Structures are given as C-alpha cells and as structure tokens.
Amino acid sequence: MLLRGSGLHAGATFSDAAVVDRGAESGVPWGGLLLAFAEAAVANAPDLAEQRQAVMNELGENAMIDAAAVIGIFQAVVKIADATGIPLEDPKAEISSNFREELGLNAYKEE
C-alpha cells in the first residue's frame, strides 16, 4: 500500500508482486538485492552475512544500515500487532483488498 503511494508521489510505478514471486520485477531500484537481504534477515538464514555484504558492496554501508533498520522496525511492528491481536482496520482492508487477493495474502487470514 505504501509502496504504491510512494510510487504515485514520485511519478513511478511499482509492483508488489515481487514479494511473492521472485521472477516478478518490482520496479524498485535494487529491489531484488534488498528483498534478498530482507528475506535472509527475517529468516536468520545462513547466507545473511553474504546478503548484508552484497548490499554494502552495491549500495554502501549507510544504505545497508538503513535497510537493516527498516527490516527491524517492520518486524517489531508486525510482532506487536500480532501479539496484541490488532485487526486490520476497515479502511485499510478496503483499499488493500485488490492486491491482497492478487498476491494471495488472504490465504494467510485466520478464521
């Protein structure tokens, strides 16, 4: 949702399909590199150090730190929301319904 809004503001088009389809192009500069880093960090994958180094090599240390901070805050916010049982607000559910369906995210919804 925010990526699409940022794209509209910047006059760019982004696709969030890359989140669930590694073959899809997101339109985000260095999106594949950043996604690989995020996935490795969230999973504490064995290749995390290599993914972190790849971001530093390509984008620099400050960009790697920024990316790590974004990964960390998203993990914290999601865990807090899940732990407290915060439901998706109706307006957000409405405006995100099309891409949640498109990406298959509704399959994760608990009944």
C-alpha positions as CSV (number, residue, x, y, z in Angstrom):
1,M,0.0,0.0,0.0
2,L,2.7,2.5,1.0
3,L,4.9,1.4,-1.9
4,R,2.2,2.2,-4.4
5,G,1.5,5.5,-2.7
6,S,5.2,6.4,-2.8
7,G,5.3,5.5,-6.5
8,L,2.4,7.8,-7.2
9,H,4.1,10.6,-5.4
10,A,7.4,10.0,-7.2
11,G,5.7,9.5,-10.6
12,A,6.9,5.9,-10.7
13,T,5.1,2.6,-11.0
14,F,6.0,-0.2,-8.6
15,S,4.7,-3.7,-8.4
16,D,4.4,-5.6,-5.1
17,A,4.2,-8.9,-7.0
18,A,7.9,-9.5,-6.4
19,V,7.1,-10.1,-2.7
20,V,5.5,-13.4,-3.6
21,D,7.1,-14.1,-7.0
22,R,10.9,-14.0,-7.2
23,G,10.6,-13.8,-11.0
24,A,8.5,-10.6,-10.9
25,E,10.1,-7.2,-11.3
26,S,9.1,-4.7,-8.6
27,G,10.4,-1.6,-10.3
28,V,12.2,-0.7,-7.0
29,P,15.9,0.2,-7.7
30,W,17.9,-2.7,-6.3
31,G,14.7,-4.3,-5.3
32,G,16.0,-7.9,-5.8
33,L,19.1,-7.2,-3.7
34,L,17.1,-5.6,-0.9
35,L,14.5,-8.3,-0.9
36,A,17.1,-11.0,-0.7
37,F,18.6,-9.1,2.3
38,A,15.3,-8.7,4.0
39,E,14.4,-12.4,3.5
40,A,17.7,-13.5,4.8
41,A,17.4,-11.2,7.9
42,V,13.9,-12.3,8.7
43,A,14.7,-16.0,8.4
44,N,18.2,-15.5,10.1
45,A,19.3,-17.5,7.1
46,P,22.9,-19.0,6.8
47,D,23.6,-16.5,4.0
48,L,22.6,-13.4,6.0
49,A,26.2,-12.2,6.2
50,E,26.7,-12.6,2.4
51,Q,23.4,-10.8,1.7
52,R,24.4,-7.9,4.1
53,Q,27.8,-7.7,2.4
54,A,26.1,-7.6,-1.1
55,V,24.0,-4.6,-0.1
56,M,27.1,-2.9,1.3
57,N,29.1,-3.6,-1.8
58,E,26.4,-2.4,-4.1
59,L,24.8,0.5,-2.1
60,G,27.3,1.3,0.6
61,E,27.3,0.9,4.4
62,N,24.8,3.7,5.1
63,A,22.2,2.1,2.8
64,M,22.8,-1.3,4.4
65,I,22.2,0.3,7.8
66,D,19.0,2.0,6.6
67,A,17.7,-1.3,5.1
68,A,18.5,-3.2,8.3
69,A,16.7,-0.6,10.3
70,V,13.6,-0.8,8.1
71,I,13.6,-4.6,8.3
72,G,13.9,-4.4,12.1
73,I,11.1,-1.9,12.6
74,F,8.7,-3.8,10.3
75,Q,9.5,-7.0,12.3
76,A,8.8,-5.2,15.6
77,V,5.6,-3.6,14.4
78,V,4.2,-6.8,13.0
79,K,5.0,-8.8,16.1
80,I,3.4,-6.2,18.4
81,A,0.3,-6.1,16.3
82,D,0.1,-9.9,16.1
83,A,0.7,-10.3,19.8
84,T,-2.0,-7.8,20.8
85,G,-4.5,-9.1,18.2
86,I,-4.8,-5.7,16.4
87,P,-7.2,-6.3,13.4
88,L,-6.7,-4.7,10.1
89,E,-8.7,-1.5,10.1
90,D,-11.8,-1.4,7.8
91,P,-10.4,1.4,5.6
92,K,-7.1,-0.4,5.1
93,A,-8.9,-3.7,4.4
94,E,-11.0,-1.9,1.8
95,I,-8.1,-0.2,-0.1
96,S,-5.8,-3.2,0.1
97,S,-8.4,-5.8,-0.9
98,N,-7.4,-5.9,-4.6
99,F,-3.7,-6.5,-4.1
100,R,-4.2,-8.8,-1.1
101,E,-6.3,-11.0,-3.4
102,E,-3.8,-10.7,-6.3
103,L,-0.9,-11.7,-4.1
104,G,-2.7,-14.5,-2.3
105,L,-2.4,-12.8,1.0
106,N,-5.9,-13.6,2.1
107,A,-4.9,-17.3,2.3
108,Y,-3.0,-16.4,5.5
109,K,-6.0,-15.0,7.2
110,E,-7.1,-17.0,10.2
111,E,-10.8,-17.8,10.5
